[in-house]
Structures are given as C-alpha cells and as structure tokens.
C-alpha cells in the first residue's frame, strides 16, 4: 500500500470516531455471539463475522481527525509507534506496561466472548469491565508513548502534521 494511503488511513483512525470503532468492535462481536441462543450457533458466528467485517471497513469511511493532538489522535499515533517498535525500538520501561495492558485487554475480550456465547451476563460483564479498563489505560499509555517518542525520533515528529499547501485553495477558486 502506498505511504500516502497509509497516512490517510491512520489519520482517519486517529479521530475519536475511529478510536471508538476499534474500542466497540469486540463489544459488538460479543453482542453478535450472544444471539446464538436465539439464532443458533452457525448463524450467530456468521453474524459475528459480518459485524467485524463491517466495523473494520468503517474506519476508511470516517472523516480524518480534526485535531492532531487530541487524546484519540495521540493514542492512535502511539499505537502506530507500538506496531513499529521492531524498526524503531521502544524503551523497556514503556514497553512492559503496554504489553501487560494489551494482554489484559485480550484476556478481557476472551472472557467477554465466552460469557456472550454462554449467555452468562456475569461472565460477560466481568470480561467487559476488564477489557474496557485495560483498553482505556492502554490507549492512555500509547498516547504518552507518542508524546515521548515524537520528540526522540525524527520519523515520528511529523506524523501528526498535515501537508500545508495551496492546491485545495486553487481548486476551490477554480470551481467557483
């Protein structure tokens, strides 16, 4: 995928709606799994897969982030740094808590999915609480990682900036 398209997709993901979509996807997946009691197992699994496909494509339709320094944007750019940590290493003091929070979030998602499949509201609620708590702290830590790394490495310094040129002004003036 060309770097320009990758940058556009990340800017769209950096909006509050993009972050909310990624946060809500497992919850919608669990809701679809819950339907197995009424729809049957195969239809519920198909419904759950359809929910994930729709939500994964939704981020490309969202508007880009308006502010590059919002909490959602910092978390998203921190997530991008986290995914790039093999190319540009991240300090172990930052990496360890983020790894543990990621593991806690995955565990919460698994418990939530199991509770949904069993139609057990207590298990589902416990998994949901662990998932949401871990994800919010995870996103907060990723935002702090972005703030730290954007000053430490030149690659990250300009991620949040949008190109500022007059091409769009010329196009608008020509169309009027």
Residue, then its C-alpha position, 0 to 999 in steps of 0.5 A: x500500500x502506498x505511504x500516502x494511503x497509509x497516512x490517510x488511513x491512520x489519520x482517519x483512525x486517529x479521530x475519536x470516531x475511529x478510536x471508538x470503532x476499534x474500542x466497540x468492535x469486540x463489544x459488538x462481536x460479543x453482542x453478535x455471539x450472544x444471539x446464538x441462543x436465539x439464532x443458533x450457533x452457525x448463524x450467530x458466528x456468521x453474524x459475528x463475522x459480518x459485524x467485524x467485517x463491517x466495523x473494520x471497513x468503517x474506519x476508511x469511511x470516517x472523516x480524518x481527525x480534526x485535531x492532531x493532538x487530541x487524546x484519540x489522535x495521540x493514542x492512535x499515533x502511539x499505537x502506530x509507534x507500538x506496531x513499529x517498535x521492531x524498526x524503531x525500538x521502544x524503551x523497556x520501561x514503556x514497553x512492559x506496561x503496554x504489553x501487560x495492558x494489551x494482554x489484559x485487554x485480550x484476556x478481557x475480550x476472551x472472557x467477554x466472548x465466552x460469557x456472550x456465547x454462554x449467555x452468562x451476563x456475569x461472565x460477560x460483564x466481568x470480561x467487559x469491565x476488564x477489557x474496557x479498563x485495560x483498553x482505556x489505560x492502554x490507549x492512555x499509555x500509547x498516547x504518552x508513548x507518542x508524546x515521548x517518542x515524537x520528540x526522540x525520533x525524527x520519523x515520528x515528529x511529523x506524523x501528526x502534521x498535515x501537508x500545508x499547501x495551496x492546491x485545495x485553495x486553487x481548486x476551490x477558486x477554480x470551481x467557483 
